[in-house]
Amino acid sequence: MKSLLDIQQDIRDLELSAKEITKSIRSLHTDIENIRDSSDIAELDYARIEMLSRQLPFGKHPLNKLEDRTCCKIYLEMLLNIVCLDLESENIINRLVFLQWLQIQSRVNWTLEELYKDCMKRNRKIYYEFAEAVHKKYWSYFMVDALITANIGGRANREILEYIVDLNTILGNSKDNLRTYSLISRIVLQQNVEGISKVYLPDVYQCLENYGFYVSADVIEQVKCAYRDIVVELRDNETIEFKWKVKQRTKVEKGDLIALYKRYAYKKEPCKKEVGKRVSWAARSGVEPGLVTEEIKAASSGVIFQFKADNTYYGVIAFEADNRDSIKAWVKANRR
């Protein structure tokens, strides 16, 4: 899947003024106008598309609860514009199957074919209508649906990406929101969290629970596991006077002191042999060991979960909503 982030800076700054937003709408309208006369999509087997759409393994979309059918209709037509911006794509059928599923979810009386024909008659007013008619709580769903539609098959052309970024601007979303929507759409399409940077997982997790109709509990659990970080793992025989410096389920930042312990260590002296500019050190035989205090600092930010298992102290940094028993099972499975 192409990342929108790779081309955002080349398209335009997302913090546009009202005047620039008007230009964006004009640009969108021009792009759509270029494909108004195409009839290829009208020749498709819509009965087969509907049959395939009913096999998609998703739950009930929020459109199912939206009683304003006019809003649903505009919502769907705005997504159909994405298909129309890439009529030569081999992914056109898969995109239409997904949009057919959305049409069924919305309970709009218009068929997918009728919606397509109607969107071809629309002028630039539809962009204003969409922003005004569709409630704000549906805007994030729309952006995710747009990104899913765009990236079905693993690729989206530049015209589609520009269209999505412009719509994101018109809706007043930030580039950080757009990145999060892009990552959520990627998870929906892959049904896993592979390849997603850990730094973005908190934002993704916070939003992903709103998309339970697209992803299973197992996928959400994958996000939790991907964020977990084992920062303490010390056996009893490796420590003396182990002490936690933070309480259970404390929120910590990277670099915070979380534990202290003592260990035996021999005094050392430099050997005569030098390697380059570095001195090789060796323990001096016959010297009594002494106690050394060691600090353990958080390697990442999050909430720390503490427990002891198999004579070992564990500290795991995870999401606040995580569960200690689940973390213990995860540690055990990863330490076999």
FIDOLUM-516641 format. One line per 4 residues: for each residue y, z, x of N, C-alpha, C. Coordinates in steps of 0.1 Angstrom, whole numbers, plus 5000, padded with zeros to 4 digits. Atoms other than C-alpha are relative to their C-alpha. Example, Ala and Ser with C-alpha at 12.3 -4.5 7.8 and 13.67 -1.06 7.14 Angstrom:
# FIDOLUM-516641
4988/5000/5009/4955/5078/5123/5012/5000/5009; 4989/5000/4991/4989/5071/5137/5011/5008/4992 .
END
This chain:
# FIDOLUM-516641
4988/5000/5008/5000/5000/5000/5012/5000/5009; 4988/5000/4992/5034/4991/5014/5008/5012/4996; 4991/4988/5002/5058/5020/5018/5014/4995/4997; 4986/5003/5003/5091/5017/5001/5010/5005/5011 .
4991/4994/4990/5106/5038/5028/5002/4991/5012; 4998/5009/4988/5101/5010/5054/5011/4990/4997; 4990/5011/5002/5125/4987/5036/5013/5006/4993; 4989/4995/5008/5149/5011/5017/5013/4998/5007 .
4987/5002/4993/5176/5010/5044/5005/4986/5000; 4996/5014/5000/5176/4972/5044/5004/4996/4986; 4996/5004/5014/5181/4971/5006/5013/5005/4997; 4987/4994/5002/5209/4995/5000/4999/5015/5000 .
5000/4985/5000/5220/5031/5002/4998/5004/4985; 5003/4996/5013/5206/5049/4972/5011/5008/4993; 4989/4993/5005/5238/5068/4967/5012/4990/4997; 4990/5011/5003/5257/5039/4951/5011/5005/4990 .
4989/4996/5009/5290/5042/4933/4997/4992/4986; 5002/5007/5013/5293/5030/4896/5002/4985/5001; 4997/5014/4998/5307/4997/4908/4988/4993/5006; 5012/5006/4993/5277/4991/4931/4988/5000/4991 .
5011/5000/5010/5253/5001/4903/5001/4988/4991; 4998/5012/5008/5268/4973/4882/4995/4988/5008; 5005/5011/4991/5261/4949/4911/4985/5000/5000; 5015/4999/5000/5225/4962/4912/4994/4994/4987 .
5005/5005/5013/5220/4954/4875/5002/4985/5000; 4998/5015/5000/5235/4919/4880/4989/4994/5009; 5010/5005/4991/5211/4914/4909/4986/4999/4993; 5013/4999/5007/5181/4925/4888/5000/4989/4990 .
5000/5010/5010/5191/4902/4860/4998/4986/5006; 5001/5013/4994/5194/4872/4883/4985/4998/5004; 5014/5001/4996/5159/4879/4897/4991/4997/4988; 5008/5002/5012/5144/4881/4862/5002/4986/4994 .
4997/5013/5005/5162/4850/4851/4992/4989/5007; 5007/5010/4992/5145/4830/4878/4985/4997/4995; 5014/5002/5004/5111/4835/4861/4999/4999/4984; 5000/5001/5015/5122/4832/4824/4991/4988/4994 .
5007/5012/5005/5107/4797/4820/4985/4999/5002; 5014/5001/4997/5073/4805/4833/4991/5003/4988; 5009/4998/5011/5045/4802/4808/4986/5004/5004; 5013/4997/4995/5015/4811/4830/4994/5012/4994 .
5005/4987/5006/5012/4847/4817/4996/4999/4986; 5003/5002/5015/5011/4834/4781/4987/4994/4998; 5013/5007/5002/4979/4815/4788/4988/5009/5004; 5011/4991/4996/4959/4846/4799/4992/5004/4988 .
5009/4995/5010/4930/4860/4781/5003/5015/4996; 4995/4987/5003/4946/4890/4765/4989/5009/4993; 5011/4993/5006/4914/4900/4746/4992/5007/5011; 5008/4995/4989/4896/4904/4779/5008/5011/5007 .
4991/4990/4994/4926/4923/4794/4999/5013/4992; 5001/4988/5008/4925/4947/4765/4986/5007/5002; 5014/4995/4998/4887/4952/4769/5000/5008/5013; 5000/4994/4987/4892/4960/4806/5008/5013/5000 .
4991/4988/5000/4921/4984/4799/4994/5012/4994; 5007/4988/5007/4899/5006/4777/4990/5007/5009; 5009/4994/4990/4877/5013/4807/5007/5008/5011; 4993/4992/4990/4904/5029/4828/4998/5015/4998 .
5004/4986/5001/4894/5065/4835/5012/5010/5000; 4988/4991/5000/4928/5081/4827/5000/5008/4987; 4998/4992/5012/4938/5108/4802/5011/4994/4991; 4989/5004/5009/4966/5107/4776/5013/5000/5008 .
4987/5001/4993/4999/5094/4790/5010/5007/4991; 4989/4994/5008/5031/5112/4779/5006/4991/4990; 4995/5009/5010/5041/5080/4761/4993/5002/4987; 5008/4998/5012/5014/5090/4736/5008/5010/4991 .
4993/4990/5008/5037/5118/4725/5015/4996/4996; 4987/5004/5003/5069/5098/4724/5000/4992/4987; 5000/5006/5013/5076/5090/4688/5009/4989/4998; 4990/5011/5001/5105/5067/4694/4994/4987/5005 .
5007/5013/4996/5087/5033/4695/5010/4991/5007; 4991/5009/4993/5119/5015/4706/5001/5004/5014; 5000/4996/4986/5120/5036/4737/4987/4996/5007; 5013/5004/4994/5083/5029/4743/5000/4985/5003 .
5000/5015/4998/5089/4992/4739/5009/4996/5012; 4991/5003/4988/5118/4991/4764/4993/5005/5013; 5008/4994/4988/5097/5013/4788/4990/4989/5005; 5010/5010/4996/5069/4987/4787/5006/4987/5005 .
4994/5012/4996/5091/4957/4790/5006/5001/5014; 4995/4998/4986/5108/4971/4821/4989/4999/5010; 5012/5001/4991/5073/4974/4836/4995/4986/5001; 5004/5014/5001/5064/4939/4825/5008/4991/5009 .
4991/5008/4991/5094/4926/4845/4994/5000/5015; 5006/4999/4986/5075/4938/4877/4989/4989/5001; 5010/5010/4999/5046/4915/4868/5006/4986/5001; 4994/5013/5001/5069/4886/4861/5007/4997/5014 .
4994/5002/4987/5085/4890/4896/4990/4995/5010; 5010/5005/4990/5052/4880/4912/4989/4993/4992; 5010/5007/5008/5034/4856/4889/4990/4992/5008; 5009/5007/4991/5017/4839/4918/4989/5009/5006 .
5008/4990/4994/5000/4871/4927/4985/5000/4995; 5014/4999/5005/4962/4874/4925/4997/5013/4993; 5001/4987/5007/4968/4909/4912/5006/5001/4986; 4994/5000/5013/4984/4898/4880/4992/5006/4989 .
5010/4995/5010/4953/4905/4859/4999/5015/5000; 5002/4986/4999/4949/4940/4873/5013/5007/4996; 4987/4994/5004/4986/4948/4867/5001/5000/4985; 4999/5001/5015/4984/4936/4831/4990/5009/4993 .
5010/4991/5006/4952/4956/4825/5006/5014/5000; 4993/4987/4999/4972/4987/4836/5011/5001/4989; 4990/5000/5010/5001/4978/4813/4995/4999/4986; 5006/5000/5014/4978/4971/4784/4995/5014/4997 .
5004/4986/5003/4964/5006/4788/5012/5008/4996; 4988/4993/5004/5000/5019/4787/5004/4997/4986; 4996/5005/5013/5007/4998/4756/4991/5007/4989; 5009/4993/5009/4977/5014/4739/5004/5014/4999 .
4996/4986/5000/4988/5048/4749/5013/5003/4992; 4987/4998/5007/5023/5043/4735/4999/4998/4985; 5002/5002/5015/5009/5032/4701/5011/4990/4995; 4990/5010/5005/5036/5005/4700/4993/4989/4992 .
5007/5010/5008/5028/4979/4673/4999/4987/5006; 4999/5013/4993/5037/4950/4695/4988/4999/5009; 5010/5003/4990/5009/4934/4715/5006/4998/5014; 4995/5002/4987/5011/4930/4752/5006/4986/5002 .
4995/5013/4999/5016/4893/4748/5014/4999/4993; 4987/5000/5007/5044/4899/4723/5011/5007/5008; 4991/4992/4991/5060/4924/4746/5005/4991/5011; 4996/5009/4989/5060/4898/4774/5010/4990/4995 .
4991/5011/5005/5076/4871/4753/5013/5006/4996; 4988/4994/5003/5102/4895/4741/5009/5004/5012; 4993/4996/4988/5111/4907/4776/5006/4988/5006; 4994/5012/4995/5117/4871/4785/5013/4996/4993 .
4987/5003/5008/5145/4870/4759/5011/5010/5003; 4991/4989/4998/5162/4901/4771/5011/4996/5010; 4990/5002/4990/5195/4901/4790/5002/5013/5007; 4998/4988/4991/5210/4926/4814/5002/5013/4992 .
4997/4988/5007/5218/4950/4786/4988/5009/4999; 5012/4992/5001/5182/4962/4787/5000/5011/5010; 5000/4990/4990/5189/4981/4819/5008/5012/4995; 4992/4989/5006/5217/5001/4802/4992/5007/4988 .
5008/4995/5011/5195/5005/4771/4989/5009/5004; 5010/4991/4995/5167/5019/4791/5005/5013/5005; 4994/4987/4995/5188/5045/4809/5005/5009/4989; 4994/4993/5011/5204/5055/4776/4990/5004/4989 .
5010/4998/5011/5174/5053/4752/4989/5009/5004; 5012/4993/4996/5146/5068/4773/5005/5014/5005; 4996/4986/4996/5149/5106/4777/4997/5002/5015; 5001/4998/4986/5154/5118/4812/4986/5005/5005 .
5013/4994/4996/5121/5137/4813/4989/4989/5002; 5010/5011/4998/5103/5103/4811/5004/4991/5012; 4996/5009/4989/5122/5087/4840/4991/5001/5012; 5009/4999/4989/5099/5102/4866/4987/4993/4998 .
5012/5006/5004/5069/5090/4847/5002/4984/5002; 4997/5015/4999/5085/5055/4846/4999/4996/5014; 5000/5004/4986/5091/5054/4883/4986/5000/5006; 5014/5000/4995/5055/5064/4891/4992/4988/4994 .
5007/5012/5006/5042/5038/4866/5004/4987/5006; 4994/5012/4993/5065/5012/4882/4993/4998/5013; 5006/5001/4987/5051/5020/4916/4985/4997/5000; 5015/5003/5002/5015/5020/4904/4999/4985/4997 .
5001/5014/5003/5021/4986/4888/5003/4991/5012; 4996/5008/4988/5038/4972/4919/4989/5000/5010; 5009/4999/4989/5011/4984/4943/4986/4998/4997; 5014/5003/5003/4980/4976/4924/4995/4988/5008 .
5004/5011/4991/4960/4955/4948/5004/5003/5014; 4996/4996/4987/4977/4971/4978/5012/4993/5005; 4988/5006/4994/5008/4950/4981/5010/4997/4989; 4990/5004/5010/5041/4943/4964/5010/4992/5008 .
4991/5008/4993/5066/4916/4973/5014/5006/5001; 4987/4994/4998/5102/4922/4983/5008/5000/4987; 4993/5000/5013/5116/4912/4949/4996/5012/4992; 5005/4988/5008/5095/4939/4932/5006/5013/5006 .
4995/4988/4993/5105/4965/4958/5015/5002/4997; 4985/4999/5002/5142/4957/4954/5002/5004/4985; 4998/4996/5014/5138/4959/4916/4997/5015/4998; 5003/4986/5002/5122/4993/4918/5011/5009/5006 .
4989/4992/4993/5148/5007/4943/5013/4999/4992; 4988/5002/5008/5176/4993/4921/4999/5009/4987; 5002/4991/5012/5161/5010/4890/5001/5015/5003; 4999/4986/4996/5158/5042/4909/5014/5004/5002 .
4985/4997/4999/5195/5040/4917/5007/5001/4987; 4994/5000/5014/5205/5032/4881/4997/5013/4993; 5004/4987/5006/5186/5063/4870/5005/5012/5007; 4994/4989/4993/5204/5084/4895/4991/5008/5009 .
5010/4992/4992/5173/5095/4915/5004/4999/5015; 4997/5000/4986/5176/5104/4952/4989/4992/5007; 5010/5007/4992/5157/5086/4980/4988/5010/5002; 5011/4991/4998/5136/5118/4984/4991/5000/4988 .
5008/5001/5012/5125/5116/4948/4992/4987/5000; 5007/5012/4999/5116/5080/4953/4988/5000/5009; 5011/4998/4991/5095/5089/4983/4988/5008/4993; 5010/4992/5006/5077/5115/4963/4992/4992/4989 .
5006/5008/5010/5071/5091/4934/4990/4990/5007; 5008/5010/4993/5057/5065/4959/4987/5007/5005; 5012/4993/4995/5033/5091/4974/4991/5003/4988; 5008/4997/5012/5021/5101/4939/4993/4988/4995 .
5006/5013/5005/5015/5065/4929/4988/4996/5010; 5011/5003/4990/4995/5061/4962/4988/5009/4997; 5012/4992/5003/4973/5091/4953/4993/4996/4988; 5006/5005/5012/4967/5077/4918/4992/4988/5003 .
5008/5012/4997/4956/5044/4932/4988/5002/5009; 5011/4997/4990/4935/5059/4960/4990/5010/4994; 5008/4988/5004/4923/5090/4941/4996/5009/5011; 5002/4990/4989/4926/5109/4973/5014/5001/5007 .
4988/4998/4993/4953/5121/4997/5000/4995/5015; 5001/5005/4987/4943/5103/5028/5013/4992/5005; 4989/5007/4994/4971/5091/5051/5014/5005/4996; 4987/4994/5004/4998/5113/5035/5004/5011/5010 .
4996/4990/4990/5018/5133/5060/5001/5014/4993; 5000/4986/5005/5015/5171/5056/5014/5005/4996; 4986/4996/5003/5053/5175/5056/5004/4997/4986; 4996/5004/5013/5055/5158/5022/4991/5006/4989 .
5009/4994/5010/5026/5177/5005/5006/5010/4991; 4994/4991/5009/5047/5205/4991/5007/4994/4988; 4993/5007/5011/5069/5181/4971/4990/4993/4991; 5010/5008/5007/5039/5160/4961/4992/5010/4991 .
5008/4990/5007/5019/5191/4950/5008/5005/4988; 4992/4995/5011/5048/5204/4929/5001/4991/4989; 4999/5011/5010/5050/5171/4910/4987/4996/4994; 5012/5006/5004/5014/5161/4909/4993/5007/4988 .
5006/4993/5011/5003/5187/4884/5005/4994/4987; 4995/5007/5012/5025/5168/4859/4993/4987/4997; 5007/5013/5001/5002/5138/4864/4985/5002/4999; 5014/4997/5001/4969/5154/4855/4993/4989/4992 .
5006/5011/5008/4963/5124/4831/4995/4989/5010; 5004/5011/4990/4960/5102/4863/4990/5005/5010; 5009/4995/4989/4942/5125/4888/4992/5012/4995; 5009/4989/5004/4914/5149/4885/5004/5013/5007 .
4998/4987/4994/4914/5186/4894/4995/4999/5015; 5005/5001/4987/4894/5176/4925/5011/4994/5010; 4989/5006/4992/4923/5154/4938/5011/5010/5003; 4989/4989/4998/4948/5183/4933/4995/5010/5010 .
5006/4991/4990/4924/5205/4952/5000/4994/5014; 4999/5007/4987/4924/5179/4980/5014/5002/5006; 4986/4998/4995/4962/5183/4982/5001/5014/5006; 5000/4986/4995/4957/5221/4986/4994/5001/5013 .
5008/4999/4987/4931/5217/5013/5007/4993/5011; 4993/5007/4989/4952/5192/5032/5011/5008/5006; 4989/4992/4995/4980/5217/5034/4996/5012/5007; 5004/4987/4994/4960/5247/5045/5000/4999/5015 .
4999/4999/4986/4964/5258/5081/4994/5013/5005; 5006/4988/4994/4941/5283/5099/5009/5004/5012; 4991/4996/4989/4966/5302/5120/4995/5013/5007; 5006/4989/4993/4945/5333/5128/4985/4999/4998 .
5015/5001/5000/4908/5332/5137/4995/5008/5013; 5004/4992/4989/4897/5361/5159/4988/5009/4997; 5011/4992/5002/4864/5378/5162/5003/5015/5005; 4998/4986/4997/4861/5416/5164/4999/5003/5015 .
5003/4997/4986/4847/5415/5200/5011/4993/5009; 4989/5006/4992/4878/5395/5211/5013/5008/4999; 4987/4993/5003/4904/5420/5199/4998/5015/5001; 4999/4985/5001/4914/5456/5201/5013/5003/4993 .
4988/4996/5008/4938/5472/5176/5007/4988/4994; 4994/5012/5007/4944/5440/5156/5008/5006/4988; 4990/4996/5011/4974/5445/5132/5007/4988/4994; 4992/5009/5007/4989/5423/5106/5014/5004/5000 .
4985/4997/5000/5027/5422/5108/5006/4995/4987; 4996/5005/5014/5030/5406/5073/4990/5004/4990; 5009/4996/5011/5015/5416/5040/4993/4987/4994; 5007/5010/5007/4990/5396/5020/5009/4992/4991 .
4993/5009/5009/5005/5365/5003/5015/5001/5003; 4986/5000/4996/5038/5368/5023/5004/4986/5003; 4995/5013/4996/5059/5337/5025/5005/5000/5014; 4996/5000/4986/5064/5328/5062/5005/4987/5004 .
4995/5013/4994/5083/5302/5082/4993/4998/5013; 5006/5004/4987/5070/5284/5112/5007/5008/5011; 4994/4992/4989/5075/5307/5143/5001/5015/4997; 5000/4986/5004/5074/5340/5123/4988/5007/5006 .
5011/4992/4995/5054/5368/5139/4991/5005/4988; 5009/4996/5011/5023/5374/5117/4990/5010/5004; 5011/4991/4996/4999/5395/5138/5002/5004/5015; 5001/4996/4986/4995/5415/5170/4986/5005/5003 .
5012/4995/4996/4964/5424/5189/5000/5002/5015; 5001/4998/4986/4953/5437/5223/4987/4995/5005; 5013/5005/4993/4927/5423/5247/5000/5004/5014; 5001/4996/4986/4914/5431/5281/5003/4987/5008 .
4997/5011/4991/4927/5410/5310/5000/5005/5014; 5000/4996/4986/4923/5412/5348/5013/4996/5006; 4988/5004/4992/4953/5413/5371/4997/4988/5008; 5002/5012/4992/4957/5381/5389/5010/4998/5011 .
4992/5002/4989/4971/5370/5422/4999/4985/5004; 5001/5014/4996/4979/5335/5436/4990/4998/5012; 5009/5004/4989/4952/5319/5457/5009/4992/5011; 4993/5007/4989/4963/5303/5490/5001/4985/4998 .
5000/5014/5002/4953/5269/5479/5010/4996/4989; 4991/5005/5010/4980/5250/5461/4997/4985/4996; 5003/5014/5005/4976/5218/5440/5014/4994/4996; 4987/5005/5003/5008/5198/5441/5010/5011/5000 .
4990/4989/5001/5036/5222/5430/4995/5011/4992; 5005/4989/5008/5014/5243/5409/4991/5009/5008; 5009/4990/4993/4996/5274/5421/4988/5003/4991; 5012/4997/5007/4960/5279/5411/4998/5015/5001 .
5002/4986/5001/4953/5314/5399/4986/5004/4998; 5014/4996/5001/4921/5334/5401/4999/5015/4998; 5002/4986/5001/4909/5368/5390/4995/5007/5013; 5003/4993/4988/4907/5393/5419/4988/5009/4997 .
5012/4992/5002/4872/5408/5421/5002/5015/5003; 4999/4985/4998/4868/5446/5418/5012/5006/4994; 4988/4994/5006/4900/5451/5399/4997/5004/4985; 5002/4996/5013/4899/5471/5367/5008/4992/4990 .
4992/5007/5010/4909/5452/5335/5010/5009/4994; 4990/4993/5007/4940/5462/5317/5002/4994/4986; 4998/5005/5013/4951/5459/5281/5013/4991/4999; 4989/5009/5002/4974/5430/5272/5003/4998/4985 .
4996/5002/5014/4993/5427/5239/5003/4985/4997; 4998/5014/5003/4992/5392/5223/5007/4999/4986; 4994/5003/5013/5014/5379/5195/4994/4987/4994; 5004/5012/5007/5003/5354/5169/5012/4997/4990 .
4989/5004/5008/5031/5334/5153/4995/4988/4990; 5004/5010/5010/5029/5311/5122/5002/4986/5006; 4999/5014/4995/5022/5275/5132/5006/4991/4990; 4995/5008/5010/5035/5262/5099/5007/5009/4989 .
4994/4992/5011/5054/5274/5068/4992/5000/4987; 5007/4999/5012/5039/5286/5036/4997/5014/4996; 5004/4987/5004/5022/5316/5021/4987/5004/5007; 5011/4997/4992/4997/5335/5042/4989/5008/4992 .
5011/4994/5007/4963/5345/5029/4991/5006/5011; 5007/4992/4990/4944/5372/5049/4987/5005/4995; 5014/4995/5003/4907/5381/5049/4992/5001/5012; 5010/4998/4989/4878/5391/5071/4987/4995/4995 .
5013/5005/5003/4845/5373/5071/4992/4998/5013; 5009/5002/4989/4815/5373/5095/5007/5006/5013; 4994/4992/4989/4833/5399/5118/5011/4992/5006; 4988/5007/4995/4863/5376/5121/5012/5001/4991 .
4987/5000/5008/4899/5380/5111/5005/4986/4998; 4995/5013/5003/4913/5350/5093/5014/5001/4994; 4988/5002/5006/4948/5340/5084/5003/4986/4997; 4999/5014/5003/4954/5308/5065/5013/4998/4992 .
4988/5003/5007/4988/5294/5055/4997/4989/4990; 5003/5009/5011/4987/5276/5022/5011/5000/4990; 4991/4999/5011/5005/5269/4989/5000/5013/4993; 5000/4988/5008/5016/5299/4969/4990/5000/4989 .
5009/5001/5012/4995/5287/4940/4986/4999/5004; 5014/5001/4996/4964/5286/4961/4992/5013/4997; 5008/4989/5004/4935/5310/4957/4992/5005/5012; 5007/4995/4988/4920/5333/4983/4985/4997/5001 .
5015/5003/5000/4884/5329/4972/4997/4986/5003; 5002/5014/4997/4888/5292/4973/5003/4997/5015; 4997/5002/4985/4903/5294/5008/4989/5005/5008; 5011/4995/4992/4875/5316/5020/4988/4991/5000 .
5011/5010/5001/4849/5291/5007/5003/4988/5009; 4996/5012/4992/4868/5263/5024/4999/5003/5015; 5002/4997/4986/4869/5281/5057/4986/5001/5004; 5015/4999/4997/4832/5289/5055/4994/4986/5002 .
5006/5014/5000/4824/5252/5048/5004/4993/5012; 4995/5008/4988/4845/5240/5077/4996/5007/5013; 5004/4993/4988/4831/5266/5102/4985/5000/5002; 5015/5001/4999/4794/5257/5097/4997/4992/5013 .
END
